[in-house]
Amino acid sequence: MYDLCVGLGYHCESTHQIRRITGDSRAHFFDWLDLELASVVEAVETDFRHVLRPGLTDPFDGGSCAIDRGSDIRFFHEFRAEAPHGRLTQTDIDAQHPSVAAKFAHLAGRWRTMTASGARVLYVHHDAFDEADPGDMRHLAATLAAQHPGHRFDLLWLRRTPPAAGFLPDGVTWDTVPLVPDRWQGDDRAWDRTLATRLGRPGTPRPTG
């Protein structure tokens, strides 16, 4: 039914689960990033032009990650701390910024190739903190359609709890996956139930301990 399954945030849980279920480790732009839905929409609307512009990336949360002020995307894995204490400094970020920006420019190109192809894509937005509403999902779907005319896609909106009532257009569905305390990877059985089933891949449910 789908040629690709691509994550649209919120953080690492969705990337891990999509790769576990599909067996496909090919990288996509939003993989392993920590970002709100607004940042996803803006990145798509602007064709990624506001992401990782020079001079706008700083240490964040005590140096545990880097934040791109132009897009409000938090990078936990792309920048490496050189000091033994493991905290990013501005020097670390400035030295590594060109290579990280080049990586994401390549991934933006991969996104453009995918959306211009005939591939049918299932996008997954993991609303990990139940922040979005049906209007936000309509806006996301409309943005994808407007930026990429002719692109064939559906959108799966995953929350912790059911959303408030509201209209969702054809091709946009919701489901829930629970928070698992102290397990960033999430609940394998719940992800299998909702995602593997939609992909026609029943998977092998695993205990969540």
LINJOZI-V143408 format. One line per field, one symbol per residue. burial: I if it has 24 or more other C-alpha atoms within 12 Angstrom, else O. A space follows every 10 residues. Layout:
burial = ???
This chain:
burial = OOOIIIIIII IIIIIIIIII IIOOOOIIII IIIIIIIIII IIIIIOIIOI IIIOOIIIII OOIOIIIIOO IIIIIIOIII IOOOOOIIII OIIIOIIOOI IOOIIOOIOO IIOIIOOOOO IIIIIIIIII IIIIOIIIII IIIIOOIIOO IIIIIIIIII OOIOOOOIOO IIIIIIIIIO OOOOIIIIII IIIIIIOIIO OOIOOOOOO
